[in-house]
Amino acid sequence: MFIYNASSLKFISVNVAAISYYGFSRSEFLQMSLSDIRQKDASAPNSEVIKVDYLNSFYDSGRQKHIKKNGESFYVQVYSHAATFSGRQVRVMLALDINNKVVSEHKYIELNNKVREQKRRLDDILASVSDVVWSAYADASGFIYINAACKNVLGYAQNEILNEPLIFFNVIHPDDVDLFKAQWNVLLQKQRVNFEYRIIHKDGTIRYINNHAVLLPSGNHEPAIINGIAADITGVRMIEEASRENAKQIEAIFESITDAFFAVDNNWNFTYANKAFELTTNAKAIQLKGKNIWQSFRGLEHSKFYKELNLCMKNKQSVHFEDYMPALKKWFAINAYPSKDGISVYLRDISEEKKQQLKIQTQNEALKEISWVQSHKMRAPVASILALAEVFNVDNLADPINKEVIENIRKSTYNLDAIIKEIVQKASIIKD
């Protein structure tokens, strides 16, 4: 407690508690004024110095910040009232130490501000997340929190779901309700679950949802809570479905072509083979899938087929060639195309083409020989016959030289006949 001059604010008297608490001696206090114990940078108004004219008037000066002799500042609650002391008009001031309370309040306010700031930041983060972040009571009686993403994913705003929690469950596709209930029971038992189901959006479209949820068991009379993240994976499922449809169409095309086709990965393992390949090799595609081509068809290591496909795989460049497969007794025109996952190979059976080429080649050889025979071998007997005909004595048939001429004509005719038979034989090759 302090007694000070109402006009000069000089201390007239202080009690022992003030001396003990502030650290100034009584004589020091009597040399000081009220302003000496106030912190110089204090922002609070000098409520203690308000002059009240009437006796025993009481005034609550509020919180002030005072300073001790050692320089330590602290908060006090100040009350004062007018009085008379030794015949003089004075004011009596009571200073209550509320420093711990004020400090605690400041810490509480600071902590509360931090919590609010963190909550604001968390709300900003959750608001920017495209997945639905939610928290609900395990008995499905209500939601504790759900972020704004529910509007896009489900079609319903936050307040709609928070006010009517059954919306979250009523949007489940009728065909997936049993699945959802079963997974919810799994969650209650195992405390964690991740499953996929469909919902009917508010606009009537069907969405695919992947829900990851964690159960926080009840404790200390608190109900069990489930926290979850529901992600809209409709786009992914649509892409997958489109990919499956494209794959089916591509497979249908490969199955319809008459050329044998197969694909292997970068480790030479079969990834696909069409029906034509099955018919060509007498091997089942389902049995080949995942198996190594060189182990499945042994004996190809020294073939052109092996060499060219390895070049295609190594250089990542397409190759086109023909090769004979002794095991299949067939000729093939082969086209191989690389990709990042392996190579794709088309095999067209050209055995008939090769047979026709060989036949044409044989016929051409026969024609060449016929032409040579006609231009060389036939010339000699024909020339002999013509020459003998010139020396035959038609005027005197009894001429002895005629006999020799006829004999030579007969020999030349035999030679000509042999040549003609040879031509006929070679001509039969062309006809076949």
ABEGO torsion letter per residue (X at the ends): XBBBBAAAGBBABBBAAAAAAAGBBAAAAAABBAAAABBAABABBBAAABBBABBGBBBBAEBBBBBBAAGBBBBBBBBBBBBBBGGBBBBBBBBBBAAAAAAAAAAAAAAAAAAAAAAAAAAAAAAABABBBBBBBAAGAEBABBBAAAAAAAGBBAAAAAABAAAAAAABBAAAAAAAAAAAAAAAAAGBBBBBBBBBBAAGBBBBBBBBBBBBBBBGGBBBBBBBBBBBAAAAAAAAAAAAAAAAAAAAAAAABABBBBBBBAAGBBABBBAAAAAAAGBBAAAABGBBAAAABBGAAABAAAAAAAAAAAAGBBBBBBBBBAAAGBBBBBBBBBBAAEBBBBBBBAAAAAAAAAAAAAAAAAAAAAAAAAAAAAAAAAAAAAAAAAABBAABAABAAAAAAAAAAAAAAAAAAAAAAAAAAAAAAAAX
